[in-house]
Amino acid sequence: MSIPSPRYEDDYEGREEECREALRERFLPLVSSKELLRIHQQAIEAGWGLTEVRRAIDALVEAKARNAGKESPCEMSSRRDRQRNRLSE
């Protein structure tokens, strides 16, 4: 299963969310649904909102990638875009 590419090469509104969703599709099969549901339910019961829980899970996945010594695909894309913009200036 490959990770879908962004719709456009340049930055656009919603690109970050699109990237998360593309990675989520690849990530979710690696973590059991029961585990994710349990974490989600515990967070909601503790008083966290749905959006907060989603963002926290996304951030934890990104941190795990960093700790493994790898840059996440979203970070690589952002870095590449910044470099491209500097060259075109």
DSSP file (Angstrom, degrees, kcal/mol; ACC not computed):
  #  RESIDUE AA STRUCTURE BP1 BP2  ACC     N-H-->O    O-->H-N    N-H-->O    O-->H-N    TCO  KAPPA ALPHA  PHI   PSI    X-CA   Y-CA   Z-CA
    1    1 A M              0   0    0      0, 0.0     2,-0.2     0, 0.0     0, 0.0   0.000 360.0 360.0 360.0 122.8    0.0    0.0    0.0
    2    2 A S        -     0   0    0      1,-0.0     0, 0.0    24,-0.0     0, 0.0  -0.561 360.0-110.7 -94.6 160.9    1.5    3.3   -1.1
    3    3 A I        -     0   0    0     -2,-0.2    20,-0.1     1,-0.1    19,-0.1  -0.782  38.6-115.5 -89.3 127.8    1.1    6.7    0.5
    4    4 A P        -     0   0    0      0, 0.0     3,-0.1     0, 0.0    18,-0.1  -0.301  28.0-120.9 -63.0 145.9   -0.9    9.0   -1.7
    5    5 A S        -     0   0    0      1,-0.1     4,-0.0     2,-0.1     2,-0.0  -0.430  35.4 -90.2 -79.7 159.3    0.9   12.1   -3.0
    6    6 A P        -     0   0    0      0, 0.0    -1,-0.1     0, 0.0     9,-0.0  -0.316  33.3-118.4 -64.9 156.6   -0.4   15.7   -2.3
    7    7 A R  S    S+     0   0    0      1,-0.1     2,-0.3    -3,-0.1    -2,-0.1   0.853  96.5  22.2 -65.3 -34.7   -2.8   17.1   -4.8
    8    8 A Y  S    S-     0   0    0      2,-0.2     4,-0.1     1,-0.1    -1,-0.1  -0.940  70.4-131.8-133.1 153.4   -0.4   20.0   -5.6
    9    9 A E  S    S+     0   0    0     -2,-0.3    -1,-0.1     2,-0.1     3,-0.1   0.893  89.5  66.4 -70.3 -40.1    3.4   20.5   -5.3
   10   10 A D  S    S-     0   0    0      1,-0.1    -2,-0.2    71,-0.0     2,-0.1  -0.312 101.9 -82.5 -81.0 165.1    3.1   23.9   -3.6
   11   11 A D        +     0   0    0     70,-0.1     2,-0.3    67,-0.1    -1,-0.1  -0.365  54.7 171.0 -64.5 143.2    1.6   24.6   -0.2
   12   12 A Y    >   -     0   0    0     -4,-0.1     3,-2.1    -3,-0.1     4,-0.3  -0.983  42.5 -79.2-151.7 158.2   -2.2   24.9   -0.1
   13   13 A E  T 3  S+     0   0    0     -2,-0.3     0, 0.0     1,-0.3     0, 0.0  -0.363 117.5  19.8 -61.7 130.4   -4.9   25.2    2.6
   14   14 A G  T 3> S+     0   0    0     -2,-0.1     4,-2.4     3,-0.0    -1,-0.3   0.413  85.1 121.4  91.5  -1.3   -5.6   21.8    4.0
   15   15 A R  H <> S+     0   0    0     -3,-2.1     4,-2.5     1,-0.2     5,-0.2   0.910  73.5  50.9 -61.8 -43.1   -2.3   20.2    2.9
   16   16 A E  H  > S+     0   0    0     -4,-0.3     4,-2.3     1,-0.2    -1,-0.2   0.920 112.1  46.5 -61.8 -44.5   -1.3   19.3    6.5
   17   17 A E  H  > S+     0   0    0      1,-0.2     4,-2.3     2,-0.2    -1,-0.2   0.892 111.3  52.5 -64.8 -39.1   -4.6   17.6    7.2
   18   18 A E  H  X S+     0   0    0     -4,-2.4     4,-2.2     1,-0.2    -2,-0.2   0.900 108.8  50.6 -62.7 -40.5   -4.4   15.8    3.9
   19   19 A C  H  X S+     0   0    0     -4,-2.5     4,-2.5     2,-0.2     5,-0.2   0.927 109.0  51.1 -62.8 -45.7   -0.9   14.5    4.8
   20   20 A R  H  X S+     0   0    0     -4,-2.3     4,-2.8     1,-0.2    -2,-0.2   0.921 110.8  48.4 -57.8 -44.5   -2.1   13.3    8.1
   21   21 A E  H  X S+     0   0    0     -4,-2.3     4,-1.9     2,-0.2    -1,-0.2   0.892 109.9  51.8 -65.6 -38.7   -5.0   11.4    6.5
   22   22 A A  H  X S+     0   0    0     -4,-2.2     4,-0.8     1,-0.2    -1,-0.2   0.918 115.4  41.5 -63.4 -42.7   -2.6    9.8    3.9
   23   23 A L  H  X S+     0   0    0     -4,-2.5     4,-2.6     1,-0.2     3,-0.4   0.855 108.5  60.6 -72.4 -35.0   -0.3    8.7    6.7
   24   24 A R  H  X S+     0   0    0     -4,-2.8     4,-3.1    -5,-0.2    -2,-0.2   0.901  99.5  56.3 -59.5 -41.7   -3.2    7.6    8.9
   25   25 A E  H  < S+     0   0    0     -4,-1.9    -1,-0.2     1,-0.2    -2,-0.2   0.845 113.8  40.3 -60.2 -33.1   -4.3    5.1    6.3
   26   26 A R  H  < S+     0   0    0     -4,-0.8     4,-0.3    -3,-0.4    -2,-0.2   0.837 118.4  47.3 -82.0 -35.2   -0.9    3.5    6.3
   27   27 A F  H >X S+     0   0    0     -4,-2.6     3,-1.9     1,-0.2     4,-0.7   0.894  98.3  66.6 -75.1 -42.6   -0.5    3.7   10.1
   28   28 A L  G >< S+     0   0    0     -4,-3.1     3,-1.2     1,-0.3    -1,-0.2   0.837  94.2  56.9 -56.3 -39.5   -3.8    2.4   11.3
   29   29 A P  G 34 S+     0   0    0      0, 0.0    -1,-0.3     0, 0.0    -2,-0.1   0.756 103.0  57.7 -63.8 -19.3   -3.3   -1.2   10.0
   30   30 A L  G <4 S+     0   0    0     -3,-1.9     2,-0.4    -4,-0.3    -2,-0.2   0.670 104.7  55.1 -83.4 -16.8   -0.2   -1.4   12.1
   31   31 A V  S << S-     0   0    0     -3,-1.2    -1,-0.1    -4,-0.7     5,-0.0  -0.956  95.8-110.7-117.9 133.3   -2.0   -0.6   15.4
   32   32 A S     >  -     0   0    0     -2,-0.4     4,-2.1     1,-0.1     5,-0.2  -0.310  17.0-130.5 -65.6 145.0   -4.9   -2.7   16.4
   33   33 A S  H  > S+     0   0    0      1,-0.2     4,-2.8     2,-0.2     5,-0.2   0.858 108.4  57.6 -60.8 -36.5   -8.3   -1.0   16.3
   34   34 A K  H  > S+     0   0    0      2,-0.2     4,-2.4     1,-0.2    -1,-0.2   0.902 106.1  48.9 -63.1 -40.5   -9.0   -2.2   19.8
   35   35 A E  H  > S+     0   0    0      2,-0.2     4,-2.5     1,-0.2    -2,-0.2   0.938 113.6  45.9 -64.5 -46.5   -5.9   -0.4   21.1
   36   36 A L  H  X S+     0   0    0     -4,-2.1     4,-2.8     1,-0.2    -2,-0.2   0.913 113.4  49.6 -63.0 -42.1   -6.8    2.8   19.4
   37   37 A L  H  X S+     0   0    0     -4,-2.8     4,-3.1     2,-0.2     5,-0.2   0.912 110.8  50.0 -63.0 -42.5  -10.4    2.6   20.5
   38   38 A R  H  X S+     0   0    0     -4,-2.4     4,-2.5    -5,-0.2    -2,-0.2   0.932 113.1  45.7 -62.1 -46.0   -9.3    2.0   24.1
   39   39 A I  H  X S+     0   0    0     -4,-2.5     4,-2.2     2,-0.2    -2,-0.2   0.931 114.4  49.2 -62.4 -45.5   -6.9    4.9   24.1
   40   40 A H  H  X S+     0   0    0     -4,-2.8     4,-2.5     1,-0.2    -2,-0.2   0.939 112.6  46.8 -59.2 -49.5   -9.6    7.1   22.5
   41   41 A Q  H  X S+     0   0    0     -4,-3.1     4,-2.8     1,-0.2     5,-0.2   0.907 111.8  50.4 -62.3 -42.7  -12.3    6.1   25.0
   42   42 A Q  H  X S+     0   0    0     -4,-2.5     4,-1.5    -5,-0.2    -1,-0.2   0.893 111.5  48.8 -63.2 -38.8   -9.9    6.7   27.9
   43   43 A A  H  <>S+     0   0    0     -4,-2.2     5,-2.4     2,-0.2     4,-0.3   0.913 112.3  47.3 -67.8 -42.2   -9.0   10.1   26.7
   44   44 A I  H ><5S+     0   0    0     -4,-2.5     3,-1.5     1,-0.2    -2,-0.2   0.920 111.6  51.2 -63.7 -43.9  -12.6   11.1   26.1
   45   45 A E  H 3<5S+     0   0    0     -4,-2.8    -1,-0.2     1,-0.3    -2,-0.2   0.816 104.9  57.6 -62.5 -30.4  -13.6    9.8   29.6
   46   46 A A  T 3<5S-     0   0    0     -4,-1.5    -1,-0.3    -5,-0.2    -2,-0.2   0.558 128.5 -98.3 -77.6  -7.2  -10.7   11.9   31.0
   47   47 A G  T < 5S+     0   0    0     -3,-1.5    -3,-0.2    -4,-0.3     2,-0.2   0.488  76.1 139.3 106.8   3.6  -12.3   15.0   29.6
   48   48 A W      < -     0   0    0     -5,-2.4    -1,-0.3    -6,-0.2     2,-0.1  -0.541  49.6-120.6 -81.0 148.7  -10.3   15.5   26.3
   49   49 A G     >  -     0   0    0     -2,-0.2     4,-2.5     1,-0.1     5,-0.2  -0.450  22.4-110.3 -85.1 160.9  -12.1   16.5   23.2
   50   50 A L  H  > S+     0   0    0      1,-0.2     4,-2.4     2,-0.2     5,-0.2   0.903 118.2  47.9 -57.2 -46.0  -12.2   14.5   20.0
   51   51 A T  H  > S+     0   0    0      1,-0.2     4,-2.6     2,-0.2    -1,-0.2   0.904 111.3  51.1 -64.3 -41.0  -10.0   17.0   18.1
   52   52 A E  H  > S+     0   0    0      2,-0.2     4,-2.4     1,-0.2    -1,-0.2   0.913 110.5  49.0 -62.2 -42.1   -7.5   17.2   20.9
   53   53 A V  H  X S+     0   0    0     -4,-2.5     4,-2.5     2,-0.2     5,-0.2   0.933 111.6  49.2 -64.1 -45.5   -7.2   13.4   21.0
   54   54 A R  H  X S+     0   0    0     -4,-2.4     4,-2.3     1,-0.2    -2,-0.2   0.927 113.0  46.6 -60.0 -46.0   -6.7   13.2   17.3
   55   55 A R  H  X S+     0   0    0     -4,-2.6     4,-2.6     1,-0.2    -1,-0.2   0.883 111.2  52.5 -65.5 -37.7   -4.0   15.8   17.3
   56   56 A A  H  X S+     0   0    0     -4,-2.4     4,-2.5    -5,-0.2    -2,-0.2   0.927 109.7  47.7 -64.6 -44.3   -2.3   14.2   20.2
   57   57 A I  H  X S+     0   0    0     -4,-2.5     4,-2.2     2,-0.2    -2,-0.2   0.922 112.3  50.4 -62.4 -43.2   -2.2   10.8   18.5
   58   58 A D  H  X S+     0   0    0     -4,-2.3     4,-2.2     1,-0.2    -2,-0.2   0.925 111.6  48.1 -59.2 -44.9   -0.8   12.5   15.4
   59   59 A A  H  X S+     0   0    0     -4,-2.6     4,-2.6     1,-0.2    -1,-0.2   0.879 109.9  52.3 -65.6 -38.1    1.9   14.3   17.4
   60   60 A L  H  X S+     0   0    0     -4,-2.5     4,-2.3     2,-0.2    -1,-0.2   0.891 108.7  49.9 -66.2 -38.8    2.9   11.1   19.2
   61   61 A V  H  X S+     0   0    0     -4,-2.2     4,-1.9     2,-0.2    -2,-0.2   0.923 112.1  48.3 -64.2 -43.3    3.3    9.2   15.9
   62   62 A E  H  X S+     0   0    0     -4,-2.2     4,-2.2     1,-0.2    -2,-0.2   0.910 111.1  50.3 -63.7 -41.9    5.4   12.1   14.6
   63   63 A A  H  X S+     0   0    0     -4,-2.6     4,-2.8     1,-0.2    -1,-0.2   0.889 107.7  53.9 -63.5 -38.7    7.5   12.1   17.7
   64   64 A K  H  X S+     0   0    0     -4,-2.3     4,-1.3     1,-0.2    -1,-0.2   0.901 108.0  50.0 -62.8 -39.7    8.0    8.3   17.5
   65   65 A A  H  <>S+     0   0    0     -4,-1.9     5,-2.3     2,-0.2    -2,-0.2   0.909 111.4  48.9 -63.9 -42.0    9.3    8.8   13.9
   66   66 A R  H ><5S+     0   0    0     -4,-2.2     3,-2.1     1,-0.2    -2,-0.2   0.924 108.6  52.8 -63.0 -44.2   11.7   11.5   15.1
   67   67 A N  H 3<5S+     0   0    0     -4,-2.8    -1,-0.2     1,-0.3    -2,-0.2   0.767 102.6  59.1 -64.3 -24.7   12.9    9.3   18.0
   68   68 A A  T 3<5S-     0   0    0     -4,-1.3    -1,-0.3     2,-0.2    -2,-0.2   0.456 123.2-108.6 -81.3  -0.1   13.6    6.6   15.5
   69   69 A G  T < 5S+     0   0    0     -3,-2.1     2,-0.4     1,-0.3    -3,-0.2   0.684  82.3 116.8  83.2  19.0   16.0    9.0   13.8
   70   70 A K      < -     0   0    0     -5,-2.3     2,-0.4    -6,-0.2    -1,-0.3  -0.926  63.3-127.5-123.4 146.7   13.8    9.6   10.8
   71   71 A E        -     0   0    0     -2,-0.4    -9,-0.0    -3,-0.1    -5,-0.0  -0.733  34.1-115.4 -87.0 136.0   12.0   12.6    9.5
   72   72 A S     >  -     0   0    0     -2,-0.4     4,-2.5   -10,-0.1     5,-0.2  -0.328  24.6-112.1 -68.2 155.4    8.3   12.1    8.9
   73   73 A P  H  > S+     0   0    0      0, 0.0     4,-2.3     0, 0.0     5,-0.2   0.851 118.7  54.2 -56.5 -35.0    7.0   12.4    5.3
   74   74 A C  H  > S+     0   0    0      2,-0.2     4,-2.3     1,-0.2     5,-0.2   0.916 109.7  46.7 -66.1 -41.4    5.1   15.6    6.2
   75   75 A E  H  > S+     0   0    0      2,-0.2     4,-2.7     1,-0.2     5,-0.2   0.904 111.5  51.2 -66.6 -40.7    8.3   17.2    7.6
   76   76 A M  H  X S+     0   0    0     -4,-2.5     4,-2.5     1,-0.2    -2,-0.2   0.915 111.1  48.5 -61.3 -42.5   10.3   16.1    4.5
   77   77 A S  H  X S+     0   0    0     -4,-2.3     4,-2.4    -5,-0.2    -2,-0.2   0.917 112.4  47.8 -64.0 -44.2    7.7   17.6    2.2
   78   78 A S  H  X S+     0   0    0     -4,-2.3     4,-2.3     2,-0.2    -2,-0.2   0.910 112.7  48.6 -63.8 -42.7    7.7   20.9    4.2
   79   79 A R  H  X S+     0   0    0     -4,-2.7     4,-2.3     2,-0.2    -2,-0.2   0.923 111.7  49.5 -63.4 -44.3   11.4   21.1    4.2
   80   80 A R  H  X S+     0   0    0     -4,-2.5     4,-2.4     1,-0.2    -2,-0.2   0.899 110.8  50.6 -61.2 -41.8   11.6   20.4    0.4
   81   81 A D  H  X S+     0   0    0     -4,-2.4     4,-2.4     2,-0.2    -1,-0.2   0.904 109.7  49.9 -63.8 -41.8    8.9   23.1   -0.2
   82   82 A R  H  X S+     0   0    0     -4,-2.3     4,-2.2     2,-0.2    -2,-0.2   0.910 111.8  48.5 -63.7 -41.9   10.9   25.7    1.9
   83   83 A Q  H  X S+     0   0    0     -4,-2.3     4,-2.0     1,-0.2    -2,-0.2   0.914 111.1  49.9 -63.8 -42.2   14.1   24.9    0.0
   84   84 A R  H  X S+     0   0    0     -4,-2.4     4,-1.6     1,-0.2    -2,-0.2   0.906 110.3  50.8 -62.9 -42.2   12.3   25.2   -3.4
   85   85 A N  H  X S+     0   0    0     -4,-2.4     4,-0.7     1,-0.2    -1,-0.2   0.888 108.7  51.5 -64.1 -39.3   10.8   28.6   -2.3
   86   86 A R  H >< S+     0   0    0     -4,-2.2     3,-0.7     1,-0.2    -1,-0.2   0.895 109.2  50.8 -64.2 -39.3   14.3   29.9   -1.3
   87   87 A L  H 3< S+     0   0    0     -4,-2.0    -1,-0.2     1,-0.2    -2,-0.2   0.828 108.8  51.5 -68.2 -31.3   15.7   28.9   -4.7
   88   88 A S  H 3<        0   0    0     -4,-1.6    -1,-0.2     1,-0.2    -2,-0.2   0.579 360.0 360.0 -83.4  -8.4   12.9   30.6   -6.6
   89   89 A E    <<        0   0    0     -3,-0.7    -1,-0.2    -4,-0.7    -2,-0.1   0.475 360.0 360.0 -79.2 360.0   13.4   33.9   -4.7
